[in-house]
């Protein structure tokens, strides 16, 4: 994150309060009127606490000896040098801390994946595929049956490094597999991984959802760019299912059995990259869509009462927003590829 330096007025020492406000606080919560700042100078997994009063003394330009005299008498830090303080104040947050910060910012909102929002009159025509359609929120492949057919769906992809498209706000995308949500839009059993970026800071969240309920973040699993992840949605009954995420690279697995008053039709199985929504009350809007690079679902398959099928013959869906197609989707054998255009 770029930090603007405070201007000097009337000969006063420039304040660093705004630096700490925007760099430290969104990552490290304020607890008991103390600002928690990670010690990044020696990469040790512990923290030091600085009172707000002490930070103000620093900002007001006390000499190093006075600052240290106050800090030792107050018992807040035990450093013998203020150089460590400077490096700690601008510590680079970890992915886990950035994810926690993002969840805190969402405290008044819910995150939700929605049924496909078809664009009936797209601005673009695709001549190299027979089954391409357009939507504002989904990109990927959907198998469609006329009767209850699909019992589970799975796929493996590599966690990407999302890039900002140039906006100043957080941008996100998510990759998931699910049952229903296309021709059957009353329920979706789904699970996947969000990837978000703000400037150069990236965070990831694994989640599960039985739409129309909002999604819930998994605990006990983390992700890094380049991790191989397998996501699976399994139907137990029309009102119950199991959602599983395996981080093959880290050797961790999380799973959740969920139920809903909404009923699955079991007529859709999908592999999707989505621009999901955040909602405050009944007001929902798409999050700014991140450049996710490429998501390739390999080993993509769905099970039916008669066996296992691949995405062959599926409907391909592209994301179009503001009269611009943002994705390119292709399918070959058991692979579905979604590329940010």
JORA-V57715 format. One record per residue. N is the residue number from 0. RES is the residue in three letters. SS is DSSP state (H for helix, E for strand, C for the rest). PSI is psi in degrees with one decimal (* if undefined). Layout:
N RES SS PSI
N RES SS PSI
This chain:
0 UNK C 131.1
1 UNK C 136.6
2 UNK C 124.4
3 UNK C 134.6
4 UNK C 141.6
5 UNK C 145.7
6 UNK C 152.4
7 UNK C 126.4
8 UNK C 133.9
9 UNK C 34.2
10 UNK C 6.2
11 UNK C 152.7
12 UNK C 131.8
13 UNK C 137.9
14 UNK C 143.5
15 UNK C 11.2
16 UNK H -38.7
17 UNK H -33.5
18 UNK H -48.4
19 UNK H -35.0
20 UNK H -44.2
21 UNK H -23.3
22 UNK H -48.9
23 UNK C -47.1
24 UNK C -39.9
25 UNK C -22.5
26 UNK C -39.5
27 UNK C 111.9
28 UNK C 151.4
29 UNK E 120.7
30 UNK E 130.2
31 UNK C 42.2
32 UNK C 28.7
33 UNK E 145.4
34 UNK E 121.9
35 UNK E 122.6
36 UNK E 128.4
37 UNK E 141.0
38 UNK C 100.8
39 UNK C -10.2
40 UNK C -36.1
41 UNK C 10.0
42 UNK C 27.4
43 UNK C 147.2
44 UNK C 43.0
45 UNK C 171.9
46 UNK E 162.5
47 UNK E 151.8
48 UNK E 134.0
49 UNK E 126.8
50 UNK E 154.2
51 UNK H -37.8
52 UNK H -42.9
53 UNK H -40.3
54 UNK H -39.8
55 UNK H -37.1
56 UNK H -39.8
57 UNK H -46.7
58 UNK H -31.2
59 UNK C 6.0
60 UNK C 29.6
61 UNK C 151.5
62 UNK C 157.4
63 UNK H -40.5
64 UNK H -39.8
65 UNK H -40.0
66 UNK H -44.2
67 UNK H -35.1
68 UNK H -42.9
69 UNK H -42.0
70 UNK H -40.4
71 UNK H -39.5
72 UNK H -29.4
73 UNK H -19.6
74 UNK C 20.3
75 UNK C -32.8
76 UNK C 162.0
77 UNK C 22.2
78 UNK C 152.3
79 UNK C 4.9
80 UNK C 141.0
81 UNK C -7.3
82 UNK H -37.1
83 UNK H -37.9
84 UNK H -44.6
85 UNK H -43.3
86 UNK H -35.6
87 UNK H -37.3
88 UNK H -27.2
89 UNK C 32.7
90 UNK C 141.8
91 UNK C 122.8
92 UNK C 149.1
93 UNK C 166.7
94 UNK H -39.5
95 UNK H -40.5
96 UNK H -38.5
97 UNK H -38.6
98 UNK H -41.1
99 UNK H -39.8
100 UNK H -41.4
101 UNK H -39.6
102 UNK H -35.9
103 UNK H -40.0
104 UNK H -26.0
105 UNK C 10.2
106 UNK C -28.5
107 UNK C 7.1
108 UNK C 161.9
109 UNK E 150.0
110 UNK E 135.2
111 UNK E 134.4
112 UNK C 145.5
113 UNK C 163.8
114 UNK C 159.8
115 UNK C 136.7
116 UNK C 91.7
117 UNK E 143.2
118 UNK C 111.6
119 UNK C -23.8
120 UNK C 74.3
121 UNK C 153.8
122 UNK C -14.1
123 UNK C 147.5
124 UNK C 136.3
125 UNK C 123.0
126 UNK C -11.0
127 UNK C 10.6
128 UNK C 140.0
129 UNK C -19.6
130 UNK C 34.1
131 UNK E 130.9
132 UNK E 174.4
133 UNK E 146.3
134 UNK E 168.7
135 UNK C -12.4
136 UNK C -22.1
137 UNK E 142.0
138 UNK E 128.2
139 UNK E -150.4
140 UNK E 139.1
141 UNK E 125.0
142 UNK E 136.9
143 UNK E 129.2
144 UNK C 158.4
145 UNK C -17.7
146 UNK C 170.1
147 UNK C 118.6
148 UNK C -47.7
149 UNK E 128.5
150 UNK E -24.2
151 UNK E 162.9
152 UNK E 142.6
153 UNK E 159.8
154 UNK E 155.5
155 UNK E 135.7
156 UNK E 164.7
157 UNK E 129.4
158 UNK C 125.2
159 UNK C 173.2
160 UNK C 100.1
161 UNK C 151.1
162 UNK E 145.5
163 UNK C 143.4
164 UNK C 3.7
165 UNK C -8.5
166 UNK C 165.2
167 UNK C -16.8
168 UNK C 169.2
169 UNK C 138.7
170 UNK E 143.4
171 UNK E 163.0
172 UNK E 168.0
173 UNK E 146.4
174 UNK E 132.4
175 UNK E 166.2
176 UNK E 154.6
177 UNK E 169.5
178 UNK E 125.1
179 UNK C 176.0
180 UNK C -8.0
181 UNK C -94.6
182 UNK C -23.8
183 UNK C 105.4
184 UNK C 17.0
185 UNK C -15.5
186 UNK C 149.3
187 UNK E 128.9
188 UNK E 113.3
189 UNK E 156.4
190 UNK E 149.0
191 UNK E -163.4
192 UNK E 127.5
193 UNK E 145.9
194 UNK E 124.4
195 UNK E 153.9
196 UNK E 137.0
197 UNK E 109.0
198 UNK C -116.0
199 UNK C 5.1
200 UNK E 129.7
201 UNK E 143.1
202 UNK E 157.5
203 UNK E 146.4
204 UNK E 132.2
205 UNK E 141.5
206 UNK E 164.4
207 UNK E 157.5
208 UNK E 138.8
209 UNK E 86.0
210 UNK E 138.3
211 UNK C 5.2
212 UNK C 156.1
213 UNK C 161.9
214 UNK C 159.8
215 UNK E 133.6
216 UNK E 136.4
217 UNK C 145.7
218 UNK C 162.0
219 UNK C 13.6
220 UNK C 143.0
221 UNK C 165.8
222 UNK C 149.2
223 UNK C 155.6
224 UNK C 133.6
225 UNK C -10.4
226 UNK C 142.6
227 UNK E 125.0
228 UNK E 133.9
229 UNK E 127.9
230 UNK E 138.8
231 UNK E 133.9
232 UNK E 127.1
233 UNK E 127.9
234 UNK E 129.0
235 UNK E -46.3
236 UNK E 179.8
237 UNK C -15.8
238 UNK C 10.7
239 UNK E 146.4
240 UNK E 168.9
241 UNK E 135.1
242 UNK E 129.2
243 UNK E 137.2
244 UNK E 128.4
245 UNK E 122.9
246 UNK E 97.2
247 UNK C -30.7
248 UNK C -36.7
249 UNK C -10.6
250 UNK C 28.9
251 UNK E 147.0
252 UNK E 138.1
253 UNK E 148.6
254 UNK E 147.5
255 UNK E 130.3
256 UNK E 126.5
257 UNK E 156.8
258 UNK E 162.0
259 UNK C 153.6
260 UNK C -19.3
261 UNK C 148.3
262 UNK C 131.3
263 UNK C 146.0
264 UNK C -24.6
265 UNK C 32.1
266 UNK C -4.7
267 UNK E 141.2
268 UNK E 132.6
269 UNK E 156.2
270 UNK E 110.9
271 UNK E 141.0
272 UNK E 128.6
273 UNK E 148.3
274 UNK C 98.6
275 UNK C 177.4
276 UNK E 152.5
277 UNK E 138.0
278 UNK E 140.2
279 UNK E 108.1
280 UNK C -128.4
281 UNK C 1.5
282 UNK E 116.0
283 UNK E 148.8
284 UNK E 151.5
285 UNK E 139.6
286 UNK C 153.7
287 UNK C 132.5
288 UNK E 125.0
289 UNK C 154.3
290 UNK E 102.4
291 UNK C -1.6
292 UNK C -110.4
293 UNK E 132.1
294 UNK E 121.6
295 UNK E 108.6
296 UNK E 113.2
297 UNK E 161.5
298 UNK E 27.9
299 UNK E 126.0
300 UNK E 160.6
301 UNK E 146.5
302 UNK E 145.4
303 UNK E 178.3
304 UNK C -17.6
305 UNK C 2.7
306 UNK E -159.8
307 UNK E 139.6
308 UNK E 156.0
309 UNK C 176.7
310 UNK C 7.4
311 UNK C 133.8
312 UNK C 7.7
313 UNK C 160.0
314 UNK E 128.8
315 UNK E 136.9
316 UNK E 133.1
317 UNK E 151.5
318 UNK E 128.7
319 UNK E 126.7
320 UNK E 138.1
321 UNK C 43.9
322 UNK C 23.6
323 UNK E 130.5
324 UNK E 123.7
325 UNK C -6.4
326 UNK E 161.4
327 UNK E 127.0
328 UNK E 138.9
329 UNK E 160.1
330 UNK E 135.9
331 UNK E 118.4
332 UNK C -122.3
333 UNK C 24.4
334 UNK E 131.4
335 UNK E 124.9
336 UNK E 127.8
337 UNK E 122.6
338 UNK E 134.5
339 UNK E 119.9
340 UNK C *
